[in-house]
Amino acid sequence: MASITETTVFTTPTDFDAEASDPKIEKTPPRLSNRSKGSQAAAAFMEKFEDLLNRQYSAQNPDGLVNFGVAENTLMQAELKDYFNSHLDLQDLDFTYGDSCAGSKRLFDAVIRLLNRYFKPLKPVLHEHLICGAGQSAILDQLTHLLCDDGEGILVANPFYSGFINDISGRAGCHMVGIDVETSDPSCPSNLAAFDAYMASNPPIRPRAVILCNPNNPLGFNYPRETLLAYCEFAQKWDLHLLCDEIYALSQFANKEKESDGTKRDFVSMLSVDVARETGCDPARVHVLYGMSKDFGANGLRLGVLVTQHNPQLRRTLLGISLLIKVSSPADALWSALLNDDKMLEKVVTTNQQRLAETVVYCQDFFRTQGVPIIQPEAAHFIFIDLRSFLRQTDDSDKKLVTAAEQEADLFYSFINNGVYVASGKGRGDRLNLSDVQPYL
């Protein structure tokens, strides 16, 4: 960021006009705050993201990029578009601030019905446990702002969803700290030993929280209950908050490969765990995040949810800034309609799961034929593929590619140059979105 190095005093309007119109005089832009540095760095990411969105393949842009990298689920888009177009019923209250900036009572009731139906909460979820916002990213941004000071961090197991970086750094100025875990079984509770080792090493970045992404993004598995308990024990041991990202909770599907080898697991929500009794962890440090973008295929109808059942101070503090992330009334009304419609809700959830399962079978056959190993998924919207055999030692100009990062970047841009975007797993593989995979593969 440019800094002001000189002060010019304009003594008369003539001085000002002359200097303002002189093209040879370099102007320093007005100063932005030090806090803006994180947002300026995040802008580079968002500019690339916007470029990708504007270059996507479509009938109107047949030379665009085939987007296999962004986690957007279009499998139920036709049904949801018809439903939402015919069920938008705005009331007088929707044209005001409503009855709460943290979500309307109507929306709270609808979200609670969803959680009770599918997440099996041990303790009934009440209005005073919820904060709703304009997407889970907005919720995580606000949480980071309240839980961490500038320069502090949040832990997460590698590989992780790269969007977390922007969510916690863009405004709050914090850092994602990725921890390498056992690659043969990244879901097992023994992996918390790697987290312990980091905390015991007097790390340069002080963590204030740890994220448990369950179902896992990008590997597509459900964590066993034992690992959920291990994360709670870890958070208590090191005085951290535990943020349980369950945004793919309902994107479960059959996988005969995992069923046949006995590795298929059901989803277990942290809401169903008696944290205090089973782990000795203070439940005030455990929070669950959910949103409608993934399981319901509507990234654009922004709704994120925080469930914090044992920390009224955090909930009240978030309420104080909830106007900044308030859910729009049309989104509030649409989600309330769907979540209160038991028949349509069940149809959306079960049909989405069936279509995900069918897409997985297609991908299994395709990649088996191509000789590409995959990590067998059981949840979420993507499949993790191992493309290490395609890494090159030299690029097209015969320049040697020495490091793994250079080789992976070379592969990434080879995809881009041939019209395909695949999300990089940073040396561990590549994440392929399942939603539109059949027509393009």
C-alpha positions in Angstrom: 0.0 0.0 0.0 1.3 3.4 -0.9 2.1 5.8 1.9 2.0 9.6 2.1 5.6 10.9 2.1 5.0 14.6 1.5 2.5 17.2 2.5 1.6 19.9 0.0 -0.1 23.1 1.2 -2.4 24.6 -1.3 -2.4 28.4 -0.7 -4.8 29.5 -3.3 -7.4 27.9 -5.6 -5.1 28.5 -8.5 -2.4 26.4 -6.9 -4.8 23.5 -6.4 -6.2 23.7 -9.9 -2.7 23.8 -11.5 -1.4 20.8 -9.5 -4.6 18.7 -9.9 -4.5 19.1 -13.6 -0.8 18.5 -14.1 -0.4 15.0 -15.5 3.3 14.9 -14.6 2.6 15.0 -10.9 2.1 11.6 -9.4 -0.8 11.5 -6.9 -0.8 9.5 -3.8 -4.2 7.8 -3.2 -6.0 8.7 0.0 -4.8 6.6 3.0 -6.6 3.5 4.0 -6.4 2.0 7.5 -3.8 -0.6 8.6 -6.8 -2.9 9.1 -7.4 -2.8 5.3 -4.2 -4.7 4.5 -5.9 -8.0 5.0 -8.8 -7.0 2.7 -6.3 -5.8 0.1 -4.6 -9.1 0.1 -7.9 -10.9 -0.1 -8.8 -8.8 -3.1 -6.3 -10.6 -5.2 -8.1 -13.9 -4.5 -11.5 -12.4 -5.2 -10.3 -10.9 -8.5 -9.2 -14.3 -9.6 -12.4 -15.8 -8.4 -14.5 -13.2 -10.3 -12.4 -13.9 -13.4 -13.1 -17.6 -13.2 -16.8 -17.0 -12.7 -16.9 -14.7 -15.8 -14.9 -17.2 -17.9 -17.0 -20.2 -17.1 -18.3 -22.4 -19.9 -21.9 -22.0 -20.9 -24.1 -22.2 -24.0 -23.4 -18.5 -24.3 -19.7 -18.9 -23.8 -18.7 -22.2 -25.5 -15.0 -21.4 -25.3 -15.1 -20.8 -21.5 -13.6 -22.8 -18.7 -15.3 -26.0 -17.6 -15.5 -25.4 -13.8 -14.8 -28.6 -11.8 -13.3 -26.6 -8.9 -16.0 -24.5 -7.2 -18.3 -26.3 -4.8 -21.6 -25.4 -6.4 -24.3 -28.1 -6.5 -26.7 -27.8 -9.4 -28.2 -31.3 -9.1 -31.5 -30.0 -7.7 -31.4 -26.6 -9.3 -34.4 -27.1 -11.6 -36.7 -28.3 -8.8 -35.5 -25.6 -6.4 -35.9 -22.8 -9.0 -39.5 -23.9 -9.6 -40.3 -24.1 -5.9 -38.8 -20.8 -4.9 -40.3 -19.0 -7.8 -43.8 -20.1 -6.7 -43.3 -19.8 -2.9 -42.0 -16.3 -2.4 -44.6 -14.8 0.0 -43.4 -11.5 1.5 -45.3 -10.1 4.5 -45.4 -6.5 5.7 -42.7 -7.3 8.3 -40.3 -8.3 5.5 -40.1 -4.7 4.3 -38.9 -3.6 7.8 -35.9 -4.6 10.0 -38.2 -7.5 11.0 -38.3 -8.8 14.6 -34.5 -9.5 14.9 -31.4 -8.6 12.9 -30.0 -12.1 13.7 -32.8 -13.8 11.8 -36.6 -13.6 12.0 -38.6 -15.7 14.4 -40.1 -17.4 11.4 -36.6 -18.4 10.2 -35.4 -19.5 13.7 -38.4 -21.8 13.9 -37.7 -23.2 10.5 -34.0 -23.8 11.2 -34.8 -25.5 14.5 -37.2 -27.9 12.7 -34.3 -28.8 10.3 -31.8 -29.3 13.1 -34.2 -31.4 15.1 -35.1 -33.5 12.1 -31.6 -34.3 10.8 -28.9 -33.4 13.4 -30.4 -35.2 16.4 -29.4 -32.5 19.0 -28.9 -33.8 22.5 -30.3 -30.5 23.9 -33.3 -28.8 22.2 -32.2 -25.9 20.1 -33.8 -22.7 21.0 -34.0 -19.2 19.5 -31.5 -17.9 21.9 -28.9 -20.5 20.7 -29.0 -19.2 17.1 -27.4 -16.4 15.0 -28.3 -16.3 11.3 -26.3 -14.4 8.7 -25.8 -13.8 5.0 -23.9 -17.0 4.4 -21.5 -19.2 6.5 -18.5 -17.1 5.3 -20.1 -14.1 6.9 -20.7 -16.0 10.2 -17.1 -17.3 10.2 -15.7 -13.8 9.5 -17.6 -12.4 12.5 -16.7 -15.3 14.7 -13.0 -14.8 13.9 -13.3 -11.1 14.6 -14.6 -11.9 18.1 -12.5 -15.0 19.0 -9.1 -13.9 17.7 -7.0 -10.8 17.8 -5.1 -9.5 14.8 -2.3 -11.9 13.8 -3.6 -14.9 15.7 -4.7 -18.1 14.1 -7.2 -21.0 13.7 -6.0 -24.6 13.3 -7.3 -27.0 10.7 -6.3 -30.4 9.4 -4.6 -30.5 6.0 -5.8 -30.5 3.3 -8.5 -28.0 3.9 -11.1 -25.8 2.1 -9.0 -22.8 0.8 -11.9 -20.4 1.2 -11.3 -20.5 5.0 -8.2 -18.4 4.4 -10.2 -15.5 3.0 -13.0 -15.9 5.6 -10.7 -15.4 8.5 -8.0 -13.1 7.1 -9.8 -10.7 4.8 -11.2 -8.5 7.7 -10.1 -10.1 11.0 -6.4 -10.3 10.0 -5.9 -13.9 11.2 -4.2 -16.9 9.8 -5.3 -20.5 8.9 -2.7 -22.9 10.3 -2.8 -26.2 8.5 -1.7 -29.3 10.4 -0.4 -32.3 8.5 -2.1 -35.5 9.7 -1.9 -39.2 9.0 -2.6 -39.7 5.3 -3.6 -43.3 5.5 -6.6 -42.4 7.7 -7.1 -38.7 8.2 -10.3 -39.3 10.1 -8.8 -41.2 13.1 -8.6 -39.6 16.6 -4.9 -40.3 16.9 -4.3 -37.4 14.4 -4.9 -35.0 17.2 -1.3 -35.9 18.3 0.0 -33.7 15.4 -2.2 -30.8 16.8 -0.8 -31.4 20.2 2.8 -31.3 18.9 2.1 -28.0 17.2 0.7 -26.4 20.3 3.6 -27.7 22.4 6.2 -26.2 20.0 5.7 -22.6 21.2 4.2 -21.7 17.8 4.9 -18.3 16.3 1.1 -17.9 15.5 -1.0 -18.2 18.6 -4.1 -20.2 17.8 -7.4 -19.3 19.4 -9.7 -21.9 17.8 -9.7 -25.1 15.8 -12.0 -25.9 12.9 -13.5 -29.4 12.5 -14.9 -29.7 9.0 -17.4 -32.6 9.2 -18.1 -33.9 6.6 -14.6 -33.2 5.5 -13.9 -30.8 2.7 -12.1 -31.7 0.4 -11.8 -35.5 1.2 -15.5 -36.3 1.5 -15.6 -38.5 4.6 -17.6 -38.4 7.8 -15.6 -38.3 11.0 -16.2 -41.0 13.6 -17.7 -40.1 16.9 -14.4 -40.9 18.6 -12.6 -38.2 16.6 -15.3 -35.6 17.5 -14.6 -36.4 21.2 -10.8 -36.1 20.6 -11.3 -32.7 19.1 -13.3 -31.6 22.2 -10.6 -32.9 24.5 -7.9 -31.1 22.5 -9.9 -27.8 22.6 -10.3 -28.1 26.3 -6.6 -29.0 26.9 -5.3 -25.9 25.0 -8.1 -23.4 25.9 -9.4 -23.1 22.3 -12.8 -22.7 20.7 -14.0 -25.6 18.6 -15.8 -24.5 15.4 -17.7 -27.5 13.9 -18.4 -26.8 10.2 -21.3 -29.1 9.3 -22.3 -27.4 6.0 -22.3 -30.7 4.1 -24.2 -32.7 6.7 -27.1 -33.7 4.5 -25.0 -34.4 1.4 -24.7 -38.1 2.2 -24.7 -40.8 -0.4 -24.3 -44.5 -1.0 -20.8 -45.8 -2.1 -20.6 -49.6 -2.6 -16.8 -49.4 -2.6 -16.8 -48.1 1.0 -19.7 -50.3 2.0 -17.9 -53.5 0.8 -14.6 -52.7 2.6 -16.4 -51.7 5.8 -15.3 -48.1 5.9 -18.6 -46.4 5.2 -19.7 -44.2 8.1 -22.8 -42.2 9.0 -22.7 -38.5 9.8 -22.6 -37.6 13.5 -23.4 -34.0 14.4 -21.5 -32.4 17.3 -25.0 -31.3 18.5 -25.7 -34.9 19.3 -22.6 -35.3 21.6 -22.7 -34.8 25.4 -19.5 -32.8 25.3 -19.2 -32.2 29.0 -20.0 -35.7 30.2 -18.1 -37.6 27.5 -14.9 -35.4 27.2 -14.8 -33.0 30.1 -14.8 -30.2 27.6 -16.6 -27.0 28.6 -19.5 -26.9 26.0 -19.2 -23.1 26.0 -16.2 -23.4 23.7 -18.0 -25.7 21.2 -20.0 -24.1 18.3 -21.7 -25.6 15.2 -21.9 -23.8 11.8 -24.3 -24.7 9.1 -25.6 -23.0 5.9 -27.9 -23.6 2.9 -25.4 -23.2 0.1 -24.3 -26.8 -0.2 -26.9 -29.3 0.8 -29.6 -27.2 -0.9 -27.5 -26.0 -3.9 -28.1 -22.3 -3.5 -24.9 -20.4 -2.9 -26.6 -17.2 -4.1 -29.5 -17.3 -1.6 -27.2 -16.5 1.4 -28.0 -18.0 4.7 -25.5 -19.2 7.3 -26.3 -20.4 10.9 -24.3 -20.5 14.1 -25.6 -22.7 16.9 -24.0 -22.0 20.3 -26.0 -23.6 23.0 -23.8 -22.9 26.0 -22.2 -19.5 25.4 -24.8 -16.7 25.8 -22.0 -14.1 26.0 -20.7 -15.0 22.5 -24.3 -15.1 21.2 -25.1 -11.7 22.7 -21.9 -10.2 21.3 -22.7 -11.5 17.8 -26.2 -10.2 18.2 -24.6 -6.7 18.7 -23.1 -6.8 15.2 -25.7 -8.9 13.5 -27.1 -6.1 11.4 -23.9 -6.1 9.4 -24.6 -9.7 8.1 -28.4 -9.6 8.2 -30.2 -12.2 6.0 -32.3 -10.4 3.4 -36.0 -10.8 3.8 -36.5 -12.6 0.4 -33.9 -15.2 1.4 -35.4 -15.5 4.9 -38.9 -16.0 3.4 -37.8 -18.6 0.9 -35.8 -20.7 3.3 -38.5 -20.6 5.9 -41.0 -21.8 3.3 -38.8 -24.8 2.2 -37.7 -25.8 5.7 -41.3 -25.8 6.9 -42.6 -27.8 4.0 -41.9 -31.4 5.2 -42.8 -33.1 1.9 -40.6 -30.8 -0.3 -37.8 -30.8 2.2 -37.6 -34.6 2.3 -37.8 -34.7 -1.5 -34.9 -32.2 -1.9 -32.7 -34.0 0.6 -33.3 -37.6 -0.6 -33.2 -36.8 -4.3 -30.0 -34.8 -4.0 -28.4 -37.8 -2.2 -29.6 -40.2 -4.9 -28.2 -38.0 -7.6 -24.9 -37.6 -5.8 -24.6 -41.4 -5.5 -25.3 -41.8 -9.2 -22.6 -39.3 -10.1 -20.1 -41.0 -7.8 -20.6 -44.3 -9.6 -20.0 -42.5 -13.0 -16.8 -41.0 -11.6 -15.6 -44.3 -10.2 -16.0 -45.9 -13.6 -14.4 -43.0 -15.5 -11.3 -42.7 -13.3 -10.9 -46.4 -13.1 -10.8 -46.5 -16.9 -8.3 -43.6 -17.0 -6.1 -45.2 -14.4 -6.5 -42.3 -11.9 -6.7 -43.3 -8.2 -9.4 -41.6 -6.1 -10.2 -41.3 -2.5 -13.6 -42.9 -2.1 -16.2 -40.3 -0.8 -19.3 -40.8 1.2 -20.4 -37.2 1.7 -20.2 -33.6 0.3 -20.0 -32.6 -3.4 -16.6 -33.6 -4.7 -14.1 -36.4 -5.3 -10.4 -36.2 -4.5 -8.3 -37.5 -7.4 -4.6 -38.4 -7.3 -2.8 -36.9 -10.4 0.7 -37.2 -9.2 1.6 -39.6 -12.1 0.9 -36.6 -14.4 3.3 -34.2 -12.8 6.1 -33.2 -15.1 9.8 -32.7 -14.4 10.2 -29.9 -17.1 7.7 -27.5 -18.6 7.1 -26.7 -22.2 10.1 -24.5 -22.4 12.3 -27.2 -20.9 12.7 -25.4 -17.6 13.2 -27.8 -14.8 10.4 -28.0 -12.3 12.3 -28.8 -9.1 9.8 -28.5 -6.2 6.4 -30.2 -5.8 4.8 -26.8 -5.7 6.3 -26.0 -9.1 5.1 -29.3 -10.6 1.6 -28.9 -9.3 1.4 -25.3 -10.5 2.5 -26.6 -13.9 -0.3 -29.2 -13.9 -2.8 -26.7 -12.7 -2.1 -24.2 -15.5 -2.0 -27.1 -18.0 -5.6 -27.7 -17.1 -6.4 -24.0 -17.3 -4.8 -23.7 -20.7 -6.9 -26.5 -22.0 -10.1 -25.1 -20.7 -10.6 -26.9 -17.4 -10.5 -25.6 -13.8 -9.7 -28.2 -11.1 -9.1 -27.2 -7.4 -5.6 -28.0 -6.3 -5.1 -30.0 -3.1 -1.6 -28.5 -2.5 0.5 -31.6 -3.1 -2.1 -34.1 -1.8 -4.4 -34.4 -4.9 -7.0 -32.4 -6.7 -10.7 -31.8 -5.8 -13.2 -32.4 -8.5 -16.7 -31.1 -8.0 -19.4 -33.7 -8.6 -22.3 -31.5 -9.6 -21.9 -31.1 -13.4 -19.3 -33.8 -14.0 -21.2 -36.2 -16.3 -21.9 -33.9 -19.3 -18.2 -32.7 -19.3 -16.2 -35.9 -18.6 
